[in-house]
Amino acid sequence: SNVVEADDSSDSDDPAPPPPPPNRKGPAADGAAASTDARLVRLSSRVQLHTPGQDDDVEVAPTNLAAATEDLPDNGRDLRLKKIIADLKAKLDGLWPQGIDPKTKLRWINSDATVATKASEVLDLPSNANVVQGEANRFNGDKVGAREYIVLKARIKQRESLMKAYQKNTIGLTLDGEKKVICEGSLTKMALSGKNSWKRRHFKLVYAPAPRYAGPYLQYFEDENSTKEKGRVLFAEGDMVEIEPTAKSAFSFALLAKTHAIKLKGYAESESDLQRWVRAFNACINSFTVANK
């Protein structure tokens, strides 16, 4: 059987938590850090996240969010915090669902700007001065970096919320981390053995998100009555789906690895069936980005 193997490993997107500064040791330091964390939780609950709507202004040029923030002088900046902030920016830049349309992406960019503004306004309140100071104390008094760190955390929380909602709306299911078949039906696949051989098979797409499971996979069988699996395709982070009409069919697609190696090539019976499968494939690919909690 034709089995495509994929990497089962799972890496967390979250940067490693920062170690305490050398000058803060012992129970008193631990208590201060815990108090700061508690204040951050309370602060986070006060930042009302923005839900993008149809009436939002979308005339904003797409941009790389990691490069969009203002460059700040190095004077007084803590190097550990700068590395953490760089990692958070990279994480935010990666929180885009596979298959998102340009108009929706523009709304998300505007939503991100709204959340950043609201978080900054909350931090400007005199009652929250101790929150910024508490974070700065962990990083050699770097208040500028502490403020940027807090705002970035709010932006990431917003983006993860949008990602989960996008998953539910595009696939029609609440993808909550449990293993389930999210798409099933017949497709005609090309043999990847080098032969120009096409065979109709019955497929089941199983949503099994990491890290609880090894990752989503696509099973295929001789026909809809068969119980013996002929093979499976494992999804991995960075996979992508391409839709391009071929001589075989106007409803052709290819599932590609991050390296652009072909993992599956086939075609559906109709445009609506093709779109049904592509939405499901993208939901599985996006599961590596969405934080399933």
Secondary structure, DSSP 8 states (H G I E B T S, - for coil): ---B--------SS-------TT--SHHHHHHHHHHHHHHHHHHHHS------TTS--------HHHHS----STT--HHHHHHHHHHHHHHHH---TT--HHHHHHHHHHHHHHHHHHHHHHHSGGGHHHHHHHHHHTTT-HHHHHHHHHHHHHHHHHHHHHHHHHHHHHSS---S--EEEEEEEEEEE-TTSS--EEEEEEEEEE--TTTSS--EEEEESSTT--SEEEEEE--TT-EEEE---SS-TTEEEEE-TT--EEEEEE-SSHHHHHHHHHHHHHHHHTTTS---
